[in-house]
Amino acid sequence: MTTELLGLQHTQLIELCLQAGVKPVHAEKILASVFRYNNRDLASIKELPLQLSAYLAEHVSILQPQCTAKQQSEDGTRKLLLKMNDGKEVETVLIQGSGRLTQCISTQVGCAVGCTFCLTATAGLTRNLTAAEMVAQVMAGQEISHRNVRNLVLMGMGEPLHNYDEVAQFVRIAADPKGMAFSPNRITLSTSGMVPAIYRMMEDKLPCNLAVSLNATTDEVRNRVIPINRKYPMAELMQAVNDYIKARGNKRVLIEYVMLAGVNDSIEDAKRLCDLLAGLGCTINLLPFNPYPGAVYESPSDVTVTAFRDVLVTAKIIAVVRESRGRDISAACGQLKTEVARRRQSAT
Ligand code: SF4
């Protein structure tokens, strides 16, 4: 049985070198070659001692998921469907912003949270992804973009904090300055509100930003939209956000708010949101719902979105409307995977 190299942190690479009987310093060469420059051919790393190369050839494997579908939007958004070794497929998305490329990473195959606006939720959870499978998504993104990915957001398929250990391992690998070298300020982990795991992130000082998918201003609505709210209601969640901000030296938390027509987009909602966020160091992203076939919600009108944002801005809350990217492709989370599965089924 071999060890999967892409799931190892620097300290574990050092252990590997010691087991091979060579100096720990060679771990840095592996970090630079594999993790920074996407080199999967270990034998080609000339600076490694022969003894280490032979050891790696025998004891280590490097994951290379197959890209089974690819889509490109008119706005530059690219979506990849990647097949892991067990045949399970996950999506990763590359989103072109003004001068910077952001990659959205999946952390699970499917998801158990059951948000009622989310296509991924309809299939339930199949399994957690490993840290190596998350690293492999970044490598696929870097390969297709010629190493241009600057920001990572853990907002793809899955609830990252339901897969805490592997996600934490991935974040540490991504933030290693000698390896993938993403600035911790450019890695954002988004949760639907797993309160105990937010405290764990705090204690572990996980090198990334926190985003919370709030999507409602009352427990009654949030229970319907994000069922996990019944376990961790809004008061507990907002307390955790407050504690996180304080513990991290007033580091801003991003609040995501998917706007659902007639559900959470009223002026009263906007005012309640102001009350919830008053005095907290939060930035809010307003995300008009991105409909998909069979969705039970609709997107609010532009007028409604603007009026909602204006209430927040007047209350001096930083609020940005994020237009859905890649509208001409299967942009909703889980949509490409669903469409490919449907096509395969109709072809048999
Ligand atoms: S929105 Fe995120 S947490 Fe909610 S069901 Fe979808 S993937 Fe899971």
Residues whose N, C-alpha, C, O or C-beta is under 5 A from the ligand:
A	BS01	SF4	C111 V113 G114 C115 C118 T120 A121 G156 M157 G158 E159 S192
